Amino acid sequence: MARKALKLASWTSMALAASGVYLYSNNYLDPNDFGAVRVGRAVATTAVISYDYLTSLRSVPYGSEEYLQRRSQVHLRSARRLCELCCANRGTFIKVGQHLGALDYLLPEEYTSTLKVLHSQAPQSSMQEVRQVIREDLGKEVLVLAVKQLFPEFEFMWLVDEAKKNLPLELDFLNEGKNAEKVAHMLKHFDFLKVPQIHWELSTKRVLLMEFVEGGQVNDRDYMERNRLDVNEISCHLGKMYSEMIFVNGFVHCDPHPGNVLVRKHPDTGKAEIVLLDHGLYQVLTEEFRLDYCHLWQSLIWTDMERVKQYSQRLGAAELYPLFACMLTARSWDSVKRGIGQAPVSATEDSEIRSNAANYLPEISQLLNHVPRQMLLILKTNELLRSIETTLGTRSSASSFLNMSRCCIRALAEHRKREACSFFRRTQISFSEAFSLWQINLHELLLRVKSLRLACWVSTLLGWLTRAPH
């Protein structure tokens, strides 16, 4: 243990020294530049958290009542330290904290409940601090290299590459404004979607003035109950919107944490409305990737395991395709094989997923390093949306899978029609598409009839019990 600690200290010192030398030699380090301090603060926080876990749990029998209580206390202390680190370092650290706070289905409750504050109460940064965030990239890269030397089974360089590519886009407010207008036009047929209007005459690359729109966060059930908004309707709208982005258009809003997705009643019609904010980060999918992803989700929904393997491997999963399918669906492999639409996630399965996730971190890291870079933001988006559904209690509902399947059918049919050489073939594809959509509509109708019948039986039974003599 002492040798490993010494090794950690050595590599950390090298990382910080290399960062400082680079920044100084490129005239980046001046009295107002605290990039090295931020990296050092992150290293120190990580070391304190690691030490807390090691010392607090070392002498307690694993799995005992005392162990569980102590572990919960350490989780809470560590989460608070992480939240303080994010607030102190700001910039990309806030982004990471927001992402972690949305992973209810994967991380301990102590972490998610503590970090959720960053969704709506994140500290503001000056433009000077924003520019410093970009300067810190090299320091983070060297630090990641140090971690890779300490833990060679993990592969982290994809994280650095994505941060380098995405951060400048998120800081370009003209790009954000164009994205907002593009998605508003792209999804104009959804009357439930509101994208705030851009005031271009008062906007620049560093200043973006948008229409002010009020609403409650999409995971705030109390707000929905007070304003008589249907939770299931909101969840259905959210699923439709993102299925359309991913499968049909290949232009995906990739930061749907609850602070960026608001809900309200339309001031004129009184209907439920989703307000989509923060359009800095979008993923543009290539047609090949989008079609493979459509095929994969269709195979997962209809439990075609041969095609699940085929399209997972086409997307870079290789022999880790079972893990890839579990990551996409947040279901166990047994549930994937039985059919993800057959039953919602049980408490037992949810606990199993949480407890097993840590055991597969090396494989998850390897998988993330080999899938197409487009997949990384899609996975993040899936996790954030799934977290919202978990909070609303609508996760893995049959309607969400049916909406996804509709979009997949439309997207694949549109592609086939573009590739078709004759009017007869295009007509044939259109009839096939219409028939497949009709089958889905019929299936959805049967599900509704079944649920209404069940509700009627329950109502009748309750009525009989209340009338029964005591």
Disulfide bonds with the S-S distance in Angstrom:
none
